[in-house]
Structure formats: C-alpha cells, structure tokens
Amino acid sequence: MSNSSNSSNKLVVPNARAAMDKFKMEAASEVGVDLKEGYNGDLTSRQAGSIGGQMVKKMIEAYENNLK
C-alpha cells in the first residue's frame, strides 16, 4: 500500500494551492513568524503550530460570521 496516495495534505480543489499559501503567509505574519516561500524546515514546532492555530482560528471566525 503506497503512503503517497493516502496523503492528508492533498487539497480537495487543486487550484486552491495559491490561496492556501497566501492564507498561510498572512497567518504567519499575524503571529510574528518569518515564513519564507518554499522550504521552512527550520521552523520550531511551536512556530509551525502557532501558524496552524491562527489559520484554524480565522477559519472558525469566518464560519461563524457566515452563520449570521
């Protein structure tokens, strides 16, 4: 069984990659993490987690605003 076919990192809409990258860069800027284009393997787990957490926070806020 190939692990690459089960990747949880695939976007449902492949053309959304640029929008997700922009969203990630904005979230990184908001939490004060210097995110570069391309490889960012030098980030600490805390930095990476803060970016992901900010992205989730913004997605929840957007969802809640759409409910109103």
C-alpha positions in Angstrom: 0.0 0.0 0.0 1.5 3.3 -1.1 1.6 6.0 1.5 1.6 8.8 -1.1 -1.9 8.0 -2.2 -3.2 8.4 1.3 -1.7 11.8 1.9 -3.8 14.0 4.2 -2.1 17.1 2.7 -4.0 17.0 -0.6 -6.3 19.9 -1.3 -9.8 19.0 -2.5 -9.5 21.7 -5.1 -6.0 21.6 -6.6 -6.2 25.2 -7.9 -6.6 26.4 -4.3 -2.9 25.9 -3.6 -2.0 29.6 -4.2 -4.9 30.8 -2.0 -3.9 28.5 0.8 -0.2 29.6 0.6 -1.3 33.2 0.8 -3.6 32.4 3.8 -0.7 30.6 5.5 1.7 33.6 4.9 -0.9 36.0 6.3 -1.4 33.8 9.4 2.4 33.6 9.9 2.7 37.3 9.7 -0.1 37.8 12.2 1.6 35.6 14.8 5.1 37.1 14.1 6.7 34.1 12.4 9.0 34.8 9.4 7.7 32.3 6.9 9.6 32.0 3.6 8.4 30.8 0.2 9.4 27.2 -0.3 11.2 25.2 2.4 10.6 26.2 6.0 12.1 23.2 7.8 14.0 25.4 10.2 10.8 26.5 12.0 10.3 25.2 15.5 7.3 23.1 16.3 5.9 26.0 18.4 6.2 28.4 15.4 4.6 25.9 13.0 1.8 25.2 15.5 1.1 28.9 16.0 0.7 29.3 12.3 -1.7 26.4 12.0 -3.6 27.5 15.1 -4.0 31.0 13.7 -5.3 29.5 10.4 -7.9 27.4 12.3 -8.9 30.4 14.4 -9.5 32.5 11.3 -11.5 29.7 9.6 -13.7 29.3 12.6 -14.3 33.1 12.7 -15.2 33.1 9.0 -17.6 30.2 9.5 -19.3 31.9 12.5 -19.6 35.1 10.5 -21.3 33.2 7.7 -23.9 31.8 10.1 -25.1 35.3 11.0 
